[in-house]
Amino acid sequence: MELYLREVHRQPPLSADEEAHLIGRMRAGDPGAREALVYRSLRLVPVVCRHFIGEGRRHLDLIEHGNLALLRAVEAYQSPGQSDPFCVHAAEQVRQALVTLVQPSAEAG
């Protein structure tokens, strides 16, 4: 887990210009831009996950589900017409996925 956290925080966060450039390239069909957007956005996942620690799931489970939600957020953002910046969209998608993950645990306890 520590290695993962060090790795995702080694990359600086995307600036608004970098994000817009990568999204434009991604929408034009550049798979490298999609990969770069995912990689540079991974640092969002542990930040959102911190709010769910102690909700009945292991930290690793939260990170795993958060990463999958990030991938889905990238896919959803490929369609034009998104008004929020990608980082806002991605963080919300991760948050929603984690809420769904921990809800059964909260209801059982």
C-alpha positions as CSV (number, residue, x, y, z in Angstrom):
1,M,0.0,0.0,0.0
2,E,2.8,2.4,0.9
3,L,4.5,1.8,-2.5
4,Y,1.2,2.6,-4.3
5,L,0.7,5.8,-2.3
6,R,4.3,6.9,-3.0
7,E,3.9,6.2,-6.7
8,V,0.6,8.1,-7.2
9,H,1.9,11.1,-5.3
10,R,5.1,11.3,-7.3
11,Q,3.2,12.7,-10.2
12,P,2.2,16.4,-9.8
13,P,-1.5,17.1,-10.1
14,L,-2.8,18.0,-13.6
15,S,-3.1,21.7,-14.2
16,A,-6.4,22.9,-15.9
17,D,-4.5,23.4,-19.2
18,E,-2.9,19.9,-19.0
19,E,-6.2,18.3,-18.2
20,A,-7.9,20.1,-21.1
21,H,-5.1,19.1,-23.5
22,L,-5.2,15.4,-22.5
23,I,-9.0,15.3,-22.7
24,G,-8.9,16.8,-26.2
25,R,-6.4,14.2,-27.3
26,M,-8.3,11.5,-25.7
27,R,-11.6,12.5,-27.4
28,A,-9.6,12.5,-30.7
29,G,-8.8,8.8,-30.1
30,D,-5.3,9.0,-28.6
31,P,-5.0,6.0,-26.2
32,G,-1.8,7.5,-24.7
33,A,-3.7,10.5,-23.6
34,R,-6.3,8.3,-21.9
35,E,-3.6,6.4,-20.1
36,A,-1.9,9.7,-19.0
37,L,-5.1,11.1,-17.7
38,V,-5.8,8.0,-15.6
39,Y,-2.2,7.8,-14.3
40,R,-2.0,11.5,-13.4
41,S,-5.5,11.4,-11.8
42,L,-4.8,8.3,-9.6
43,R,-3.8,10.7,-6.7
44,L,-7.5,11.6,-6.3
45,V,-8.4,8.1,-5.2
46,P,-6.6,7.9,-1.9
47,V,-7.7,11.5,-1.0
48,V,-11.4,10.5,-1.5
49,C,-10.8,7.1,0.2
50,R,-9.6,8.8,3.4
51,H,-13.2,9.8,4.1
52,F,-14.3,6.2,4.1
53,I,-11.7,4.6,6.4
54,G,-13.4,3.0,9.4
55,E,-16.6,2.3,7.5
56,G,-16.2,-1.5,7.6
57,R,-13.9,-2.0,4.6
58,R,-10.2,-2.5,4.3
59,H,-8.2,0.5,2.9
60,L,-7.0,-1.7,0.1
61,D,-10.6,-2.5,-0.9
62,L,-11.5,1.2,-0.9
63,I,-8.5,2.0,-3.2
64,E,-9.3,-0.8,-5.5
65,H,-12.9,0.3,-5.9
66,G,-11.8,3.9,-6.2
67,N,-9.4,3.0,-9.0
68,L,-12.1,1.2,-10.9
69,A,-14.5,4.1,-10.5
70,L,-11.7,6.4,-11.9
71,L,-11.5,4.2,-15.0
72,R,-15.3,4.4,-15.4
73,A,-15.1,8.2,-15.0
74,V,-12.6,8.5,-17.8
75,E,-14.8,6.4,-20.1
76,A,-17.9,8.5,-19.2
77,Y,-16.0,11.8,-19.7
78,Q,-15.0,10.9,-23.3
79,S,-18.4,12.0,-24.5
80,P,-18.6,15.7,-25.2
81,G,-20.8,18.0,-23.2
82,Q,-19.3,17.5,-19.8
83,S,-19.4,20.9,-17.9
84,D,-17.3,20.1,-14.8
85,P,-13.6,19.8,-14.9
86,F,-12.5,16.2,-15.1
87,C,-11.0,16.2,-11.6
88,V,-14.3,17.2,-10.1
89,H,-16.2,14.6,-12.2
90,A,-13.7,11.9,-11.3
91,A,-13.7,12.7,-7.6
92,E,-17.5,12.5,-7.5
93,Q,-17.5,9.2,-9.4
94,V,-15.0,7.7,-6.9
95,R,-17.0,9.1,-4.0
96,Q,-20.3,7.6,-5.3
97,A,-18.6,4.2,-5.9
98,L,-17.3,4.2,-2.3
99,V,-20.6,5.2,-0.8
100,T,-22.2,2.3,-2.7
101,L,-19.4,0.0,-1.4
102,V,-19.8,0.8,2.2
103,Q,-23.6,1.1,2.4
104,P,-24.1,-2.7,2.8
105,S,-21.6,-2.6,5.7
106,A,-23.3,0.4,7.3
107,E,-26.8,-1.2,7.1
108,A,-25.5,-4.5,8.5
109,G,-23.8,-2.8,11.5
